[in-house]
Amino acid sequence: MSGGSVELNRLASGQDMAKEWARTMGVDFPRHVARQDLRDALTRVPGAPELEAGDQGGFLEYRAAASGVSVIVVDDEEEERGRHAGHGDVWSVSRWASVPAR
């Protein structure tokens, strides 16, 4: 496996999925995760890398190149939080391969 992604946006579609994840993984997952909340949490982690922002057409991608982590955030100001992720909410968190695939 060269990478993977957790699509946090899917939790917004219904409370049942968030409850199921909490039950099976032993971790409470909110239906929506604001980028600012994630950023605030990272400031409390010693040595956490800075995330560099880039435009992804309706989304912003925050990358930490040294760790191979990418956070995709909804950047459409008309998107409202509800049964889907809204403006400023985390869409997904990914980890890509640190070495080129052959």
Order of alpha helices (4+ residues) and beta strands (2+ residues): beta-alpha-alpha-beta-beta-beta-beta
